[in-house]
Amino acid sequence: MEPTRDYPLFGGAFSATLPPGAIDVSDLRPVPNNQEVFCHSVTDQSLIVELLELQAHVQGEEAARYHFEDVGGVQEARAVQVETVQPLSLENLALRDYCQEAWVLSGKQQVAKENQQP
């Protein structure tokens, strides 16, 4: 079995550990500059890391939910399900000097793939 690998994101600003078989979608098609997109050919699942603009009217856990649901709305998701929202310890972040808090949201969205009807 192929081991996991650390993959640089956004020109090396930070990295993520990717599962075996993850494919960088930017090798297949254009991807917006604020996204890193990976897919898996066997499971048909995608992992999207997206840099988002600060929304001052929401903070903390609610900011993570706001952005996740907003992206689902823009993508015309049929279903948006938040599974977990957890704070990240700032001492573990490479960008800790630039943020007051960080959150990880795990969830699922049922979205049509490129060139398909929602």
C-alpha positions in Angstrom: 0.0 0.0 0.0 1.2 3.5 -0.9 2.2 5.5 2.2 0.7 8.9 3.0 2.7 11.9 1.9 3.2 15.5 2.9 2.2 17.8 0.0 3.0 21.5 -0.1 0.0 23.8 -0.4 -0.2 27.3 -1.9 3.4 27.4 -3.1 4.7 25.9 0.1 3.1 28.3 2.6 2.0 25.1 4.5 1.4 21.5 3.8 -1.1 18.7 4.3 -0.7 14.9 4.7 -2.6 13.3 1.9 -3.9 9.7 1.8 -2.5 7.1 -0.6 -3.8 7.6 -4.2 -4.6 11.3 -3.9 -4.3 13.1 -7.2 -3.6 16.8 -7.6 -6.6 18.1 -9.7 -4.5 21.0 -10.9 -2.6 18.5 -13.0 -5.9 17.7 -14.8 -7.7 21.0 -15.0 -7.5 24.6 -13.9 -8.1 25.2 -10.2 -8.8 28.7 -8.7 -5.7 30.3 -7.0 -7.4 30.2 -3.6 -8.0 26.4 -3.7 -6.0 23.2 -3.6 -8.0 20.3 -4.9 -7.3 16.6 -4.7 -9.3 13.6 -5.8 -9.1 9.8 -5.5 -9.9 7.7 -8.5 -11.1 4.7 -6.6 -13.3 6.3 -4.0 -14.6 9.2 -6.2 -14.0 11.5 -3.2 -12.5 15.0 -3.3 -10.5 17.0 -0.8 -10.6 20.8 -1.2 -8.5 23.2 0.8 -9.7 26.7 0.3 -8.5 30.1 1.5 -11.4 32.3 2.4 -11.9 36.0 3.1 -12.4 37.1 6.7 -16.1 37.7 7.5 -16.1 40.0 10.6 -19.8 39.3 11.4 -19.0 35.7 12.4 -16.3 34.3 14.6 -14.9 31.1 15.9 -16.8 27.9 15.2 -19.6 29.8 13.5 -17.2 31.3 11.0 -16.1 27.8 10.0 -19.8 26.8 9.6 -20.6 30.0 7.7 -17.9 29.4 5.1 -18.7 25.7 4.7 -22.4 26.5 4.1 -21.6 29.4 1.9 -19.4 27.3 -0.4 -22.2 24.7 -0.5 -24.7 27.4 -1.6 -22.4 28.7 -4.3 -21.9 25.1 -5.6 -25.6 24.4 -5.4 -25.1 21.5 -3.1 -28.0 19.1 -2.8 -26.9 18.3 0.8 -24.6 20.1 3.3 -23.7 18.2 6.4 -21.3 19.4 9.1 -19.7 16.5 11.0 -17.3 18.1 13.3 -15.8 21.6 14.1 -12.7 21.7 16.2 -10.2 24.4 17.2 -6.6 24.0 16.2 -3.9 24.7 18.7 -2.1 27.9 17.5 1.4 26.5 18.5 1.0 23.9 15.8 0.4 26.4 13.0 3.1 27.8 10.8 1.0 31.0 10.4 0.4 31.4 14.2 1.8 34.9 14.2 -0.9 36.0 11.7 -4.1 34.6 13.3 -5.9 34.7 16.6 -7.7 31.4 16.1 -8.0 28.5 13.7 -10.7 25.9 13.1 -11.0 22.6 11.2 -14.4 21.7 9.9 -15.1 18.2 8.5 -18.2 17.7 6.6 -19.8 16.5 3.4 -21.5 18.2 0.6 -23.3 16.5 -2.3 -22.3 18.6 -5.3 -22.4 17.9 -9.0 -19.0 17.5 -10.6 -17.7 19.8 -13.3 -19.9 19.8 -16.4 -22.8 17.9 -14.7 -26.2 19.2 -13.6 -26.6 19.7 -9.9 
